[in-house]
Amino acid sequence: MTVLPDDGLSLAAGFPDTTHEQWQRLVEGVLRKSGKEVTGEAAEAALSTKLEDGLITRPLYTARPDADAPDTGFPGFAPFVRGGTPEGNSTSGWDVRQRIAGSDPVRVNEAALADLENGTTSLWLTVGRQGVPAGALGRALQDVYLDLAPVTLDAGADYADAARALLALYAEREVAPGAARAALGIDPLGHEARTGEALDTAPAVEIAREAAASWPGVRALTVDALPYHEAGGSAAEELGLSLATGVAYLRALTGAGLGTEAAFGQLEFRYSATADQFLTIAKLRAARRLWARIAEACGTPEAGAQRQHAVTSPVMMTRRDPWVNMLRTTVACMAAGVGGADSVTVLPFDSELGLPDAFARRIARNTSTVLLEESHLARVIDPAGGSYYVEQLTDELAHAAWEFFQTVERAGGLADALRSGLVAERLAATWAARSKKLATRREPVTGVSEFPLLSEKPLVREAAPAAPSGGLPRVRRDEAYEALRARSDAHLEATGGRPRIFLAALGPASAHTARATFASNLFQAGGIEPVHDPVSVDAANAAEAYAASGADGVAVLCSSDALYEEQAAAVAAALRGAGATTVFLAGKPGTCAGAVDEYVFAGCDAVAVLSSVLDRMGVPHGQ
């Protein structure tokens, strides 16, 4: 019997040291089996992933050998990478901030009370022309304990009336100035980005001066990066534009006589949190580091603790199979909390369909509750700190964001960059590149471009107030596929059935299942119903099977390369004889050239293919 050494927990003491190069050689062997002959750094690069902003995610991270690796410090101390306060969220968790849209103050009040009684810790209200009238704010907040529940406003052009109404409400209800906690949400540049309408900033500066002097717990200005995220911007662009916004507000406040430290204290920053958990974590950490650098440059490094509000990304939300949004927002909420956001808003899963119902709002607020109370995510401050990957991604993202921030500053600042078109052009280019990934399904959208459910019953919600428009566009990951599905829906309503394509599966299941599944998934993403014969198709029965399928003039062959060589030409001819006007082949382009018309394959432009198929089927475009 082997006697185990009594050496405590030196679990690796008996193993030889290994090197990065040895690991690379193992990777070379794995890649060689897949037909890739690469060595050393090239082998590692073959497993790397290109991100936006020129960043690359490698398959393995180890300790950085360079002496230039940034010092992330400790929570509550510059550069605040690990948290803006010494305790982080470890004492009570992050602030669970629920957004309430709607113009009826009575219904808004009912939603606010229900939220506060069931886990929400602060409210985010739309006020003014897109929400509750400023004069009805008191009714919307009836029975809300304003000394306990912080309030955030989103009033756009009506910011002055909304802010004055809330401050007057505090005075009316005799809330002690030191007890009031609010973010007045004033964001003239964000409003201009949304609408193209430039606002007078003088009232904003005056309200900020009043808040700094009389309401220590009130922040007047919000640096909202969501307009840039929703216009298709990358993480670095979102960060860079938030810095440019923050600097513009600092200049306005200090130019009006407010002290630098007080000016920093009047700002709250709002960022998107996506289902890309590591990128979200790194973005929030990088944001704090960047803002600390601004504070250092202003001579007040101690004022550089950025107050952060994270909102689950509207861009990632889908209208089809919206239930999947619950999974997306859960990951995003987790990433926001781990990344150190002070406040987190989880958008309800049906928020893209209209006003969320009570069930959706309940799930949204309970997402934070589960992560805080059952998963205990807030017990440890900056739990991702020290991760080789997260630390390097934070550093690289900060550098990319700083570079873009400097580009905007050289253009004269954010206002000039918006009006000259610099921001719009940069974001449009980023979204165009991402749209290609979405169209080719290199960036999959579950329930939309991957594993769609054609039989789902659509959810119907009451229409939400119209969002501000006229400035930067609002993009969504599902938009190209949503347009295709809308065409299919209109066809269903007009004819009683969806457009149909015939899947001609050749040979045994072992030969055709993989490609038939791929083709079925792809065509359903465009609302096209795949129909196939329960037995495999050959030249003898193809015409009969096609005629029985009810297909709308299009068929796709699905099988192995070997069977394509043997049967594809004859089967395609039989299908055409039965009325098929277009025959696709699921496989490599060029296979059986001349026998088929088009190809579908991994990496093809699915949106273009699907649009073309619907055109060939005579399905009209939407209005």
N, C-alpha and C positions, 0 to 999 in steps of 0.2 A: 504493500500500500504506500502510495506517495505521501510524503509528509510535506504539508504546505508551509512555506516560510512565515514566520511571525514577524512581518515587517510593516505592520500597520496597513495603511492604504496606499502604499507605493505600487499601484496596480500595474504600471508600465515599467517597473524597475528592471525586469528581466528581458525586455525587448530592445533590439538594437535601434539606434536613432535612424530616422528616415529623412529624406530630403525632398524638396519640391521637384527636383529633376527625376527622382525615382517614381514619384506619383505621375509625372508627365509620361514616363515610359509605359506605365500601365494604361494610361489613356490612349497612347498610340496603339497599343494592342487591341483595345476595344474598337477604336475607329477603323483599324485595318480589317476587322471582321465585317464591317459595313461597307468596305470598298474604298475607304479614304486613306491614302498613303501620305500622312503628315507626321512631322516629328517636332519635339520640343515645344517652343512657344506657339508654333502653328497648330499643334494638336490641342493646346489649351484654347487657342483662339477659335477653333472649330466648334467648341462648346459654349462660346460666349454669345451674348445677346446684345444687339444694338438698341439703345434707348433713344428717346428724343434728346435734344440739346447736345448731341455729339457724345453722349455718355455710353459706356459699354459695361454691361454686367458680366463678370467672369464667373466661371463655374466654381472657383475656390478662392477664398481670401485667407491670408495669413497676416501675421503682424507686419506692419510697415517698417522696413529697415531704415527709411530716411529720417533724418533729424528734423525735417520740416513738418512732420505730422502735427497737426494743430493740437494745442492743449485745450481740452473741452472743459476743464475746470470742475466746479461743483455747483449744484443747484443754488440759485439765489446770488451767484457771483458772476461777474463778467467772465467770459462772453455769453453766459446764460444758455449755452447749448443744451445743458442737462436740465434746465428748468428756470423759470423766471423768479421763483420763490424758493426759499430754503426747504420748505416742507412739500413742495410740489402739490400733487393731488392726494398725498398719502393719508391726510387726516380725514377728509370727507368725500373724496372722489371729485371728478370734474363736475362742473355746473351743467345740469341737464336742461338745455334751453330748447323749448318747443316753439316752433313757428306756427303762427295762427294767421291765415289769410281769410279775407272776407270783409264785406262792407257793412253787414248788419251788426251793430254793437251788441244787441241782445244775444245773438248766436255766438259772437266772439266771446262774450262774457261767459256763456255756458261752457264753451270749449276750454276757456282759460281756467275756470274753477275745476272742471273735471281733470284737467292736466295737473294742476297744482295739488289736487287731492290724491293723485295716483302716481307720484314719483317725479314729476317735473319740478325743477328748482328755480327756473326763471322763464320769462315769457318774451317772445319776439313777435311784435305786432306790426302789420302793414297799416299805415295811416295815410290819409290824404286821398288823392284821386284814385289810387289803386287799392284802397282799403277803407278802414273806419274813418269817418270825418274827424278832424282834429277836435271839433267841438263836442263830439260824442265819446271822447276818450274816457271821460269819467264813468259813463254808463258801461263801456266795455270792460272797465276795471272795477266795477262795483263788487264789493265784498272781498276784494283782493287786498291782503295785508301788504301794503306797499313798503313797510319797513322790513319785511321778511322776504318778499319776492322781488328780485331785480327785474327791471323791464328794459327791453331793447326796442327801439323804434326803427322802422324803415319807411321813410316818408317821401323820399325823392325830392321833387321840387318844392313840396310843402313842408320842408324840414323845419322852417322857422316857426310856423303855426303849431306843428306837432310838438316841438321841443318846449315851446312856451306853455302849451296846454299841459304837458306832463309836469313841468316844474310848478305850475300853478296848482295842480292837483296835489302835489306833495305839500305845498303850503296850506291848501284848503283842509287837508286831512291831518294837518299838524304832525307830519313826519319830520323828525329831527333831521337837520341837514347832514349830520354825521351818519344817520341811519339809512338815508336814501342811497340806493345802488341802481345805476342805470347807465345805458349806452344810448345816447340820443340819436345815433345813427346818421349823423350829418356827413354827407359824402358828395360834395359838388362835382368832383372829378369823376367819381364812379357814375353819377347820374349822367354826366356828359358822355361817358363811354357807352352807357346804355341807350341814350336817346339822341345824342348829337346836340343837345341843348345846353349851352353854357349858362351857369347860374352865378348870381352875385354872391361872392363869398363874404361880403362885409357882415351880414347877419350871422353867419357861421362863426366868424371870429369873435363877434360880440357875445354870442351865447357861450362860447368856450371860455371867454374871460370871466363871465358871470359864474360859470360852473366851477372854474378854478378858484374863484374867490369865495363862493358861498356853499358849494355842494361838493365836498371832498370825495364822495363816492360816485360822482357822475362824470362820465367821459363823454364829451360832446361829439367828437369826430370819429368816424369809422373809416378805416382804409379797407375797402371791400375789393378783394382780388377776384371775386366770382365773375364779374363781367368779362374778364380776360380769360378765365378758365372756360366760361360758357361760350366764348367766341372761338374756342379751339386751341387756346394757348397751352404751351407745355408747362411743366413744373417750374423750370427756370424762368420762363417768361412771366408766369404768375408772380413769382417772387420778385423779379426785377421791377415789374410795374408797381408792385406794392411798395417797394422802396421809393420809387419815384413819386408815388402819391404821398407817402409819409413825409418825404423831404419837402415837397411842395407845401404841405400843411404846416410843417415846422417853420418854414420861411414866412408864411402868412401870419402865424401866431406870434412869432418873435418880432416880426416887423411891426406888429400892432402893439408891442410893448409887453407881451407876456414873457416871463422868464423862460429860459431854455428848459430847465427841469420841469417847470409847470406845463410847458407846451408838450413835452414828451408824455406827461401824465394825462393829457386830453385825448390820446389816441388809443383806439382798439383796432386790431387787425383781424380780418376775416379771410380764411382760406378754405379751399375745397379739400375734402378727404375722399379718396377714391378707393376702389377695391384692390388697387396695387399697394399692398400694405407696406412694403419696405420703402417705396418711393414716398408715400405719405408720411411715414415716420421721419425719413430723412429730410423732407421738405419743411416740416414744422421745426425740426432741430436747426436746419440751415437758416430758416427765417429769423430765429432768435439770434443766431450768431451774426447775421448780416445787420440786423437792427442795432445790435450792440456795437458794431463797427461804426455805424452812423453816429451813435451817441458818443463814442470815443472821439470821433472827428469833431463833434460839437463841443468837446471839452467837458462833457457830463457823463462819463462812463457808468456811473452808478444809476443813471436814469434809463439805461438801455434794456430793461427787462420788458420784453414785448408781451402785451396782453393779447392772447389769441382766442379766437372763436372759430372752430372748425365746423363745416357744414358738409354733410355727405353729398357727393357730387351729383348735380342735376344731369350732367352730360351722360353719366353712365346708366341713368334710369331708363327703362324701356316701357313702351306701351303694350307690347305683346308679352304674354306670359309674365305679367307684372309681379307675380308671386316671387319670382327669382330675385326681384329687387330687395326682398327681405334679407337674402343671403349677402347681396352686395353691400347693403348698408350696415350689416353686422360687422363685416370685415373692415369697412371704412371707419366705423365707430371705434373698433378695437385699435386700429392704426392711429386714429386721432388721439385716443387716450394714452396709448403707449408713447406717442410722439410728444406728449406733454401739453396738449391744448387745454386751456383754462375752462372753456365752455364748448360743448359739443351739441350740435343739432342733427338729429337723424330725420331725414325727410321720410314721410310715410310712403309705403310702397306704391300707392296709387296716385302720388302727387302729380304725375305727368298726365293723368286722365281728367283732372279737375280738382274740386275741393275734396280732400281726403275724408273718408267716413270715420266713425268712432272706432271701429275695429282697427283700421290702419293707423290711427293716431295712438291707440293703445299699444300696438306692436312697436311703433317707433320709440315711444318713451320707455317701454319695457326692455328694449335692446340695451340701453345704457344700464338699466337696473340689473339685468342678468350679468353683464360684464363687470359691473362694480361689486355686486353683492354675492354673486355665485362664482364668477371666475376670478375675482379679487385682483383685477388688473391694476388698480391704483395703489396697491399696498407698497409697491417698490417704485421709487422715483427713477424715471428714465431706464426702464428695464432693458432697453435695446442698447444702452450705452456700453461701449467696450466690444460690441460685435465688430469684427474686422470689416464685414461688408457694410453695415450701417454707418460706421464711422467714415469709411472712405466715400461712400455714396453721399453722405452729408457734406463732406469737404468738396467733392467734385461739383455737386449741385450748387453749393454756395459760390464757387468760382464762376460757374456758368451764369448764374443769376447776376452776380456783380458786374460781369462783362456787359450783359444786356442793359442793366441799370445805367452804366456809364454811357452806353450808346444813346439812351433816352436823354440823359443829361446833356450830352454834346449837341443833341437836337434842340436844346432850349428848354428842356423839362417836359413833364408829361402833357401839360395842356397843349403845347406846341406840337408834340409828337402825335397827339390824337388828331389835331386839326390838320396836320400836314399829310396824314394818311400813313405815317410810318408804322404806327401800332397796328392798324388794320391790315396792312400789307404783310407785316411779319407774322401775325397770327393766322392770316389766311394761308400763307405758305406752309405753316406748321400743320394746319388742319388738312390741307390738300394732301400732304404726305401721309398723314394718319388715315385719311379717307381711303387711300389706296390699300393700306393694310386691312381696313375693315372690309373693303370690297372684295379682296382676295381671301378673306377670312384668316389672314395671318394673325389678326387680332379678332378672336372669336367673341361673339355676343351670345351667351347661352340663352336658349329659348327664342332667339331671333335668327341669327345666321347659323347657329348650331342647335340641333335638336329642337326645332320648332314644333309646336303642337297646333296643327291646322284645325283640330276639332274643338279648340278651347272656345268657351263662351265669353264674349267680350264683357268687361266690367264697364258699367255706365256710372258716371259721377256727375254731380251738379257742376256746371261750368264755373271756373275760378275767374276772378277779375283779370282783365287783360294785363299782361306784363308790359312794362315800359319797352318801347321800341323806337327805332329811328336811328340808332347808332350802330355799334358793333352787332353782328349777327348772334343769334343763339343757336348753337349746334347741338345735336344729339347723336350718340353713336349709332342709334337704330334708324336714323332718318332715311337712308337710302333703301333699306329693307322695308321700312314702314310704307314708303311710297309704292313699292311693289305689292305689298300685302293689301294696300288700299285698292289697287286695281283688281286684285283677285276678289276682294270683298264686293266690289261693285258688280263684278261678273256673276258672283254667287247670287246677289240680290236680283239681278236682271234675268238670270237663266235658271236659277234653282240649283246650280252646281258650280263647283270650282273648275278652273281650267285643268285639263288632265294631260298627262304625258304617259306614254306606254314604256315600261321598263322591260326590255327584251333580255331576259336572263338566259345565257347560253350555258349548257352543260350542267354538271352536278353542282350542288350547293357549295362545295368546297372550292369550286372554280369561280363562282359569280357572287357569293355573299358579300365579300368586302367591297367590291365596286358597286354592287347594287345598293348597299347600305349608304355608301358615300353619295351616289347619285340621288337617292331618295331624300337624303338629308338636305342636299344642295337645292333641289327643286322645291322642296317644301318651304325653304327660306324665302322664296318668292311667291308663296301662296299657290303653288302648282301641285296638284294632287298626283302622286305617282301611282300608276295602276300596273300590276304585273300578273301574268298567268301563274296559277299555283304550280304548274309543271314547267320545266325548262322549255325554251323556245328553240326551234330549228327551222330550216328552210321549208319543211313540209307543213308545219302548223302555224308559222308566224303570221300569215295573212289572216287566218281565222281568229287567232288570239288577239291580234290588233283590232279587228273589226268588233270583237266582243267587248273590248276595253272601253269604248267610248272616248278614246283619246282625241285631242283636238289638233291632229295633223303632225304631231311630233313624237318621235320615239328615241330611246337611248339604249344602246347595246351595252351589256354588262357581263364581263367574263374575264378569263385569263388571257394573256398575250398569245399563248399557244392555240387556244380555241378561236381567238379572233382570226388568226391566220387560216384556220380550217373552215370557219363557218360565217364570218362577218359579212363577206361580200354577198353570199347567197341569201342570208337572212335580211340584209338591208334591201336587197332587190325585192324580196317578197313583201316587205313592209311598204315599200313605195308602191308596189302593185296593189296593195290594199288601201292606199289613200294617204300614206304618210308623206308629207311634203319635205320634212327635214328629219334626218337620222343623225343623232349624236353617237359618239363612242366614249365610254368612260375609260380613259387611259391616256397614254402618252401621245401627244400630237404627232401626226405622221403615221401612226399605226393604221394599216389598211387604207392608205391614202388613195383617194379616188372612189372608194367604196362607200365612204361616209361623208357627211357634210361638215360636221363640227365636232369639237372635243370638249369634254369636261375633265378636269384633273386637279390635283391638289395645287393650290396657288393660282388657279385661273381667276380671272376677274368675274366673280360670281354675280355681281350686280349687273354687269354688262351682258353676261350670258342670259340671266333671267329676264332682263328687260327685252332682249332680242327674242326670246322664246315667247313671251307674252305678246309681242308685236306680231310674230308669225301666227299665233293662235287667234289673232284678231281682237285681243283684249284691249279696249281703249285706255288711253292715259287719263289720269284724274284731272279734274278741272283746277 
